[in-house]
Amino acid sequence: MTEPVAPVADGGATPPARAKGKLFFNGYASDNTYCTASVLSTPSKSVVITAAHCVYNAEEGWVKDAVFVPDYDRTQADPDPVGVWTVRSIRTFNSWRADQTDYSSDVAYVTLNNGGDANKPVADVVGGYGLAWGGSHVFRATIFGYPTNKTSPDGSSTVHSCVRTTEQSEGKLKVEGCDFGMGASGGPWLYRYNESTGLGYVRSVTSLWRPLDGVNRGPYFTEAVKTMLDATAGD
């Protein structure tokens, strides 16, 4: 594996980091459509990663009025404990925009404006995961998401997690048994996740779900994923 981008803790708050959350579309409301996204460690401290199919399709184009809510939890009195961040720009692979069946390219970066209750870059408030690419297709992954098919607790209300060992599947990654349905798309697959710090390295995102057997798939990150992240510096 190429030397990864290291994760970063938030600007002084008590661990663990709260870098995962919901990416809402068409404004912030509990009944609007959403995906899962997570904050990355970048120089701008303002980038989240999600699945490309969450933010672009050929029929409708780019999503409108998207906002990111880290640590979203509707089971609590305050479902957005650190506030809401609006979206400044979105970046995907050209190959995804040309062919939405190319799930090996199902990755997107969303650059946020300063925001939240403190009007700061999001990683300054909640921390940011590292990014890793290359290496074996087999690794222990901690996967987070907001799957609408989950109950007890309701997956649309609070985050769910699943720990599995990944497998290779037609050049992509897959896990069995998580059964993360709609809403979990874009959620991070974390390598070397540390429960105490709440940090790890994103090595894939949830891309596909097969309801018949609960299998989830995600793209295998190559150096192109890191190159696209570097390009967000100008967004």
N, C-alpha and C positions, 0 to 999 in steps of 0.2 A: 504494500500500500504506500502511495506517495505520502509525504509528511502532511498531516491534516492541518486544517485551520483550527486553532484551539478555541474552546468555549470560554466565555467570560461571565463572571458573576455580575450582579446588578450593582448599582452605585451605593452600596452601604447597607442595604436592607438585610434582614436575617435570612439565611438559606432555609429551605431550598429555593432555587430559581423558579420563576413562574413563566417560562418562555413559551409554553404552548397555549393555544386559545382558539377562538372561533373567528373565522373570516366571513362576515355577513355581507350579503348582496342586497342592493336596492334599499340601503339605509339600515339602521340598527333597530330591529324589532324582533321579539322572540319567535314570531311566526314566519319570518322571512327565510328564504333559502340561505344555506351556509355551507361552508367546508371547514376543515380543520387546518390550521397553519401554525408555524412556530418561528420564533425569533432566532436569527443567526448572529454570530459574532462577526461584525464587519467594521471597517473604519467609520462609516457613517452612523453605525448603531441603529439603523432605521430599516433594515431589510428582514422580511419574513419569507419563508419558503412554503410552498403548497404544491398542489397538482395543477398542471396546465389546463386540464379539462374543467377545473373549477372556475377559471377566469377567461377562457376563450373557446368559442366554437365558431365554425364557418358560417352557420346560419344566423347567429345573433351578434357575432363579433365579441368585443370585450365586455366584461361585466360593468355595470354602472353603479355608482354610489357605494362602493365597497368600503367597509370599515373593519378594523381588527380590534378584538376585545380579548386581551390576554387574561388567562386564569378565569375564564368565564365559568360561572357556577350558579345556575338558577335555583339550586336548593338552599342557597344562602340568602340572607336578608338583602345583601348588595351583590347582584350577579356580576357586576363589572367593578371589582374592588379597586382597580387602579385607573379606570377610565377607558376611553375609546380613542383610537387613532384613525384618522382618515388616510386614504390612499393617494399618493402622489403619482406613481407610475407602476406599470406592470411589464414584466419582461418574460418571454418564453422563447423556446427554440423556433427557428424558422421552419424546421422539419415538422414540428407540431402544428403550426398554422397551415402548413400545406397538406397535412394528412392526420386527421384526428383519430386514426386507427393505429398510429405509431406510438404505442404506449411506452416504448423505450425512451421517448422524449417527453413524457408526461410530467414535466417539472416546470415550475414558475417561481419567479422572484417578484415580490411586491414591495415597493419602497414606500414607506409611510412618512407623512408629515410629522413634525413634533406634535405631541398631543398628550392625551391622558390628563388626569387631574393636576399633574405637575407641569404640563406643557413642555415635556422633555422628549428626546429620542427614546424609543421604546426600550432598547437594550439597557439604557441607563436606569430604567425603572425595574425591569423584570429579568435582566440577564439575557444571555444569548448562547445557543448551542454552537458547537464547532461543526465543521463540515469535513467529511472524509470520503474518499473516492478510490476506485481501483481495489486491488487485493482480491481475496477469496470471495466467492458468492455465498459462502457458508460462515455465518457468525451469529452470536447470540444477540437478539434484537429486543429492545423494549419499545413497544409501539403504543402511541397515544392517539386518541380520537374521540369524536362525539357521534357515535353510531346511533342512528334513529331506531334501529331494530333491537336495541338493548333495553331491558327493563331491570328494575331493582338494582341500582337506580336507573332512572330514565336517561338514556344516552344523549338525548337532545338537551338535557338540562345540566349534566355534569360529565366531566371527562372520564373515559374508561382507559384502562391499560391492559396490555397483553405481552407476555414474555415468551418468545419462541426462538428456535434456531432456524435461520433461513435456509432455503434450498435454491438451487439454480433451476430456472424454468424458462426454456426458450430464450436464453440470454438475459432474462430478467430475474427478479427475486420472487420467491413465494414463501408464505407461511401457512400452516394448517392449524385450524382450531380456534383462531381468533374470532372469525365470523363478524368482522367489522363491516357494517352495512353503510347505507347512504348517510352522509354527514361526516363520516370518518375520512373521506377522501382528502388527501393532502397532509394527513397527520404524519409526524416524524417516525422513522424507524431508527432508533438510537443505538449506537455501538458504544460499548464501555460506559453505559449509563450509571451514574452514581446517585443513589437515593438520597444521601446526606446533602449533597450540593444541589441536586436536581439538574445536573448538567451531563452532557454526553455529546456524541458526534452524530449528526444526521448522515446516514448512508443510503437512505431511500425515503420515499413518501408513499402512502397508501394510494394506489392507482385503480385497482380493480377488485371487485368482490364477486364471488360466485356463491349465490345463496344456497344452491343445492348441497354443497359440502362445506361451506364456511371458509373456503380458501381465499386468501387475499394475496394480491401481487403488487409489486412496486418496481420501478425502473432501477437498473444497476447503474450506479453513478460512475461515470468516467471523468477524465480530466476536462471534458467539455462542460460539465456541470460547474466545475471550479472556474473555468474561463468565463462562463456566463455570469457567475457571481461577481467576478472582478469587474465586469462591464457595468454593473449597477453603480459603480462609483460616480458615473456621470449622469445618473438618473435623478 
